Each structure stands twice: as structure tokens, then as C-alpha cells.
Amino acid sequence: MHKLILCLFPLYARVNVKSPLTDEEVVDAIRQQNDSAMVNVLYSRYADKVYRKCYSFVKDEAAAEDLAHDVFIKVLLNLNSFSGRSKFSSWLYSVTYNFCIDYLRRKQRYHIESIDNDNSAPVNIADIDTVEDLNHIKSDRLKLLLEKVKTEEKMILLMKYADSMSIKEIQEALNLSESAVKMRIKRAKEKILDLYETTSFSL
């Protein structure tokens, strides 16, 4: 695997390496054959997306580049932990989000607190939809509102709405129960909607 990692260090050359293989087939080729060409395929597909996600948290181009680089190394070193129960992209994004959260904790730029309560009552399956959805908020305004909430609230909303991760995939990514995931999403949506009602936009 060390040879595969070395091929990532010219990481920011935005090459476009195409392959008819699915993400999961590419991952299998890397795991079974140590195929460095497949590493380049995976990188080509997701480097820019991972970089943009990192930048959305740190707001610094150099830091985002470094984080994206480190995310891909972490992904390569942990490919065997990808079970295939969710899409590879969902797994990759969960690694990216968690890596960014850990980075922010270390830098102490944010005081990140858990927004769920382990002692709270279980949430019914339909409860997540009892809060008005966010689709009516224009994307530019929603982007501003996401900067006003806690980092973990922003993270779980991006997982659910930007990356279309299922509740099950978010459960696996964050190691939470179904009720905890639903409660986090519900509370984060409520906060965004409250902010939308009280924020003056000059766009």
C-alpha cells in the first residue's frame, strides 16, 4: 500500500482518468491487486469534491488542499474497512466530514458539542418529515445559514441533503442509533428554519 500512497503526492494535478468500472469495482482492484492506476481513477473522480467539502469547513485554500490530501491517504489506508453496505461515495464523504471535524477540534476554531441527547425519547420513523423541509430556501441563502449553525449540525445536513446519504448510511458513518440520527437532523433543520425566519438577507 505504501507505493499506492506515493502516487498521491502529486495530488493536486487535476487529471481526468476515466474508467468504465464502478467505484466499488475500482476499490476491489486496489484492495486485491494494489493497482495504482485504479488509485488515480478514484482520485480523479473525487478529488475536487473532497476538496470542496474540506474548504466548506475550513475556509482556507491551503488548509483544504492539505486536508483533501490527508483524507485520500486515510481512505487508502482504510479501504479494507469499507464494507460495501453503502455507496463508496457515501463512505468517502463520511470520512471527509469526520476528518474535518477532528481537524477543527484540534485547532479549537470551534467548540463542537453533541446536539443529540442520549437520554431523549426515541424518535418515530416519520418524525424527521414533520419539520418543514429546506427545499424552499434559495441555495445562496441556505449556504449563508449553514455557516451560522454548529459544525456538526452543518455536517449532518450536508450528509442528508447535499450527498443524499440515507439514514442508515449516516448511522454507519457517525456510529449513532437511528433515533439519534433522526433527532440530529430534525433539530438542525429546525435551527436553519428559525434562522431563515429571523435573518435579514441582502443578496
C-alpha positions as CSV (number, residue, x, y, z in Angstrom):
1,M,0.0,0.0,0.0
2,H,2.9,2.4,0.5
3,K,3.5,2.5,-3.3
4,L,-0.1,3.5,-3.7
5,I,0.3,6.3,-1.2
6,L,3.3,7.7,-3.0
7,C,1.4,8.1,-6.2
8,L,-0.9,10.6,-4.4
9,F,1.7,13.1,-3.6
10,P,1.4,14.9,-6.9
11,L,-2.2,15.2,-5.6
12,Y,-3.3,18.5,-7.0
13,A,-2.7,17.8,-10.7
14,R,-6.4,17.7,-11.7
15,V,-6.2,14.9,-14.2
16,N,-9.2,13.2,-15.6
17,V,-8.7,9.4,-15.6
18,K,-11.7,7.6,-16.9
19,S,-12.8,4.0,-16.4
20,P,-16.0,2.1,-17.1
21,L,-15.7,0.4,-13.7
22,T,-18.0,1.3,-10.8
23,D,-16.5,2.8,-7.6
24,E,-16.8,-0.5,-5.9
25,E,-15.0,-2.4,-8.7
26,V,-12.2,0.2,-8.6
27,V,-11.9,-0.2,-4.8
28,D,-11.8,-4.0,-5.2
29,A,-9.0,-3.7,-7.8
30,I,-7.0,-1.5,-5.4
31,R,-7.5,-3.9,-2.5
32,Q,-6.8,-7.1,-4.4
33,Q,-4.2,-6.1,-6.9
34,N,-2.6,-2.9,-5.4
35,D,-3.4,-1.3,-8.8
36,S,-2.0,2.2,-8.7
37,A,-3.9,3.1,-11.9
38,M,-7.1,2.5,-10.1
39,V,-6.0,4.8,-7.3
40,N,-5.7,7.5,-10.0
41,V,-9.2,6.7,-11.2
42,L,-10.6,7.1,-7.7
43,Y,-8.7,10.3,-7.1
44,S,-9.8,11.7,-10.5
45,R,-13.5,11.1,-9.6
46,Y,-13.5,12.6,-6.1
47,A,-10.5,14.9,-5.6
48,D,-12.4,18.1,-6.4
49,K,-15.5,17.1,-4.4
50,V,-13.4,16.2,-1.3
51,Y,-11.5,19.5,-1.7
52,R,-14.7,21.5,-1.9
53,K,-16.1,19.7,1.2
54,C,-13.0,20.4,3.1
55,Y,-13.0,24.1,2.0
56,S,-16.6,24.5,3.1
57,F,-15.4,23.8,6.7
58,V,-12.0,25.5,6.9
59,K,-12.5,28.4,4.5
60,D,-8.8,28.3,3.6
61,E,-7.5,27.0,0.3
62,A,-4.1,25.7,1.5
63,A,-5.7,24.0,4.6
64,A,-8.4,22.5,2.4
65,E,-5.7,21.1,0.0
66,D,-3.8,19.6,2.9
67,L,-7.0,18.1,4.3
68,A,-8.0,16.6,1.0
69,H,-4.6,15.1,0.6
70,D,-4.8,13.6,4.1
71,V,-8.3,12.3,3.5
72,F,-7.2,10.3,0.5
73,I,-4.3,8.8,2.3
74,K,-6.6,7.9,5.2
75,V,-9.0,6.4,2.7
76,L,-6.3,4.3,1.1
77,L,-5.0,3.0,4.4
78,N,-8.5,2.1,5.5
79,L,-10.0,0.6,2.3
80,N,-10.4,-2.7,4.0
81,S,-12.9,-1.2,6.4
82,F,-15.2,-0.3,3.5
83,S,-17.8,-3.0,3.8
84,G,-19.8,-2.2,0.6
85,R,-23.0,-1.9,2.6
86,S,-23.3,1.8,1.5
87,K,-22.1,3.5,-1.7
88,F,-18.4,4.2,-1.8
89,S,-19.1,7.9,-2.2
90,S,-21.1,8.0,1.0
91,W,-18.3,6.3,2.9
92,L,-15.7,8.6,1.4
93,Y,-17.8,11.7,2.4
94,S,-18.3,10.4,5.9
95,V,-14.5,10.0,6.2
96,T,-14.1,13.5,4.9
97,Y,-16.6,15.1,7.3
98,N,-15.2,13.3,10.3
99,F,-11.7,14.3,9.3
100,C,-12.7,17.9,9.0
101,I,-14.5,17.8,12.4
102,D,-11.4,16.3,14.0
103,Y,-9.2,19.0,12.4
104,L,-11.4,21.8,13.7
105,R,-11.4,20.2,17.2
106,R,-7.6,20.1,17.2
107,K,-7.3,23.7,16.0
108,Q,-10.0,24.7,18.6
109,R,-11.6,27.0,16.0
110,Y,-15.0,25.8,17.0
111,H,-16.4,24.4,20.2
112,I,-18.1,21.4,18.8
113,E,-20.8,19.9,21.0
114,S,-23.0,16.9,20.5
115,I,-26.6,18.1,19.6
116,D,-28.3,14.8,20.5
117,N,-29.3,13.7,23.9
118,D,-28.7,10.0,24.7
119,N,-31.5,10.1,27.2
120,S,-34.0,11.6,24.9
121,A,-37.1,9.7,23.9
122,P,-37.0,7.5,20.8
123,V,-37.9,9.3,17.6
124,N,-40.7,7.8,15.4
125,I,-39.7,6.9,11.8
126,A,-41.9,9.7,10.4
127,D,-40.7,12.4,12.8
128,I,-37.9,13.6,10.5
129,D,-40.6,14.7,8.0
130,T,-42.7,16.6,10.5
131,V,-40.4,19.6,10.3
132,E,-40.7,21.7,7.1
133,D,-38.1,20.8,4.6
134,L,-35.4,23.2,3.4
135,N,-36.1,23.0,-0.4
136,H,-37.9,26.3,-0.4
137,I,-34.8,28.2,0.8
138,K,-32.7,29.5,-2.1
139,S,-29.3,27.9,-2.3
140,D,-27.3,31.0,-1.8
141,R,-29.3,31.9,1.4
142,L,-29.1,28.3,2.6
143,K,-25.3,28.4,2.2
144,L,-25.2,31.5,4.5
145,L,-27.5,29.9,7.1
146,L,-25.3,26.8,7.2
147,E,-22.4,29.0,8.3
148,K,-24.4,30.1,11.3
149,V,-25.1,26.7,12.9
150,K,-22.8,24.4,14.8
151,T,-20.3,22.5,12.6
152,E,-21.9,19.1,13.4
153,E,-25.3,20.4,12.5
154,K,-24.0,21.6,9.2
155,M,-22.3,18.3,8.7
156,I,-25.4,16.2,9.1
157,L,-27.5,18.4,6.9
158,L,-24.9,18.2,4.1
159,M,-24.8,14.5,4.5
160,K,-28.6,14.2,4.2
161,Y,-29.3,16.8,1.6
162,A,-26.1,17.6,-0.4
163,D,-24.8,14.0,-0.5
164,S,-28.2,12.3,-0.4
165,M,-27.0,9.8,2.3
166,S,-29.7,7.6,3.7
167,I,-30.4,7.5,7.5
168,K,-28.7,4.0,7.5
169,E,-25.6,5.4,5.8
170,I,-25.4,8.3,8.3
171,Q,-25.9,5.9,11.2
172,E,-22.9,3.9,10.0
173,A,-20.8,7.0,9.3
174,L,-21.3,8.6,12.7
175,N,-21.8,5.4,14.7
176,L,-25.1,6.6,16.0
177,S,-28.5,4.9,16.5
178,E,-31.3,5.6,14.1
179,S,-33.2,7.7,16.6
180,A,-30.1,9.8,17.3
181,V,-29.5,10.5,13.6
182,K,-33.2,11.5,13.1
183,M,-33.1,13.8,16.2
184,R,-29.9,15.5,15.0
185,I,-31.4,16.1,11.5
186,K,-34.7,17.3,13.0
187,R,-33.0,19.8,15.4
188,A,-30.6,21.0,12.7
189,K,-33.5,21.6,10.3
190,E,-35.4,23.5,13.0
191,K,-32.5,25.7,13.7
192,I,-32.0,26.5,10.0
193,L,-35.7,27.3,9.6
194,D,-35.6,29.6,12.7
195,L,-32.6,31.4,11.4
196,Y,-34.3,31.8,8.0
197,E,-37.3,33.5,9.6
198,T,-35.1,35.9,11.7
199,T,-32.2,36.7,9.3
200,S,-32.2,39.7,7.0
201,F,-30.6,38.9,3.6
202,S,-29.0,41.5,1.4
203,L,-28.2,39.4,-1.6
